Amino acid sequence: MTKRLALLISVVALAATGLGTAIGIAVAGPGGGAPAPATATGQGYQWYRSMMGSRYGGSMMGGSPGGPMTGPSGYRWMMGGPGAPGWMRGGTLPGAMTGGRADPGKIMGTLWADAPGPRVSPPQAARLGSLVPAGASIGRASHTITFTGADVRLTVVASPAGGPDETFRAAGLVNPAITVPAGARVSIRLINADPDTAHGLVVTASPARSSWMPMMTAAPAFGGSALWFLGNPTAAGMHAGTLTFTASTPGAYRYLCPVPGHAQQGMAGAFIVSRR
């Protein structure tokens, strides 16, 4: 890939999402010149793992440390190897990069549509978005999901079919208030069902209405409580990723989509850590 293309991707991503520094470095390689070899060995790969791990625990592009974007397949994809999309290997940029679209989610969704990682089918996403998780009490009238046990497992679907756009669905509820006990180990599986926009999920301590660019102002409340974005679905399925963290401190928190503008449009809900 040319330096010009690497710079263009870096600048566009930086202006759109505040994540372009990491993306630009990863594309250009440690020295800022030619891409690092797309072989998951040696100093180049170790640098990549260290860099990705330092970005909010490696959760920037769809998973926890050791996940798909921090592993060998993610490295080869990011560095322009044979498995990378054509635009990353010097081909034509996606239409979302050149079509003047204002929503950063459109850009990031296109760029990361073919990124490595787990996938689920549309029928699976529909079923999981309505599934009542084990150990949870559901309040349909109050729009709540309450856990009392120490092991919390929940699936959340972003912008599911048949529901309001720019919302989350969990246990059949739209943007429900989620309550977990202090000290619980929480695992939230996020599925991006939006056909043309990237989405993510972050649990943050910020009590106020989110800014337009939450990743710059709303830090994760707990280590591991951020998955910054998942790309658009493709014929291979819908992207899925998992946040895993310990809800260590009681209090009132929020979960939200960190893609610029999405939380303000309705992709947010209450996340409460209760005292035992």
Buried (B, 14 or more C-beta within 10 A) or exposed (E): BEEEBBBBBBEBBBEBBBBBEBBBBBBBBEEEEEBBBBEBEEEBBEBBBEBBBEBBBBBBBBBBBEBBBBBBBBBBBBBBBEBBBEBBBEEEBBEBBEEEBEBBBBBBBBBBBBBBBBBBEBEBBBEBBBEBBEBBEBEEEEBBBBBBEBEBBBBBBBBBEEBBEBBBBBBBBBBBBBBBBBBBBBBBBBBBBBEBBBBBBBBBBBEEEBBEBBBEEBBBBBBBBBBBBBBBBEEEBBBBBBBBBBBEEBBEBBBBBBBBBBBBBBBBBBBBBBEE
